[in-house]
């Protein structure tokens, strides 16, 4: 099974893209930590921290599905290039505002919403494009998993770098680094080609009908409906760690930006191990069972983390927390894109993006409000307990899910 881990890299287009993407993703994580620390440093408000996180992702609710339906009819590669340029512009503006010492909270809020609009279009496009970069459909699992390995390696490196940069200089340099980091991926996208798609059928009906169709499809197919039901709960409550970690670093562990960098870095370390585990050891047919186990690992680890006041123990607990959550998200992404009808894949990718990057920040925002009135430890324990309960409900559905998926996996593996 290990020999198939790197199959997607045999496709030149995917390999070139990942080389550029690895730099851009590291820059993105540098920016994310810098934004979180900047907001909490300026306001010391969990509510505002959650609000900024929500605004940077909320637009996906409005335009995520529209983008998914639209991209099935148009050139995805050109769209992604434009989105990378617009993301670079956000980082450059933030760097200028910080270097000139003119940054205000409303700047961050407005620019976060702008970035959220860009992200709402870019994320489903990138998710749906992976299968167009590999030579054959069976390499999709490898492509998604390897993309996640790079994503989470950058999650390990980026926050750690950002924590030290902020401690030594300021957040301004972090945003400058992020702006420059998008240049390699733009160059890569200009030098690769995507596989041909048959878009003639997709153009016959309007975007609104496309959205209606994918919602009906996700509702009527049992193994899709069951996964989405579980995934919605996990997506909403798991992402709150992005809001809670700055609070734990500053208030519970009485640390600095370096403390936050270590927490997010070790979370990324666990996530990287998780991504490699999915790529190497988890077969397509075991995905549905693995997702349940991985969500439970994340939830239990975060509860233990919440009860700790020791810096070293807290950092260690970030490893299984990151391993469980990110592995579950990767496995869910592979599950949904592989099990979905090929004509629905772009729109299903949009639903996935909405679940993670739309519902997640909404859960984080609610966690921020909750933490205004209760201790942060209480918030984490309540959120994770809800995920565990949802996992138990999902467990009772697994037998039927796996039975219905047998012919689906057989058909997918033929292509």
Buried (B, 14 or more C-beta within 10 A) or exposed (E): EEEBBBBBBEBEBBBBBBBBBBBBBBBBBBBBBBBBBBBBEEBEBBBBBBBBBBBBBBBBBBBBBBBBBBBBBEEBBEBBBBBBEBBBBBBBBBBBBBBEEEBEBEBBBEBBBBBBBBBBBBBBBBBBBBBBBBBEBBBBBBBBBBBBBBBBBBBBBBBBBBBEBBBEEBBBBBBBBBBBBBBBBBEBBEEBEBBEBEEEEBEEEEBEEBBBBBEEBBEEBBBBBBBBBBBBBBBBBBBBBBBBBBBBBBBBBEBBBBBBBBBBBBBBBBBBBBBBBBBBEBEBBEBBBBBBBBBBBBBBBBBBBBEBEEBEEBBBBBBBBBBBBBBBBBBBBBBBBBBBBEBBBBBBBBBBBBBBBBBBBBBBBBBBBBBEEEBBBEBBBBBBEBBBEBBEEBBEBBEEBBEBBEEBBEEBEEE
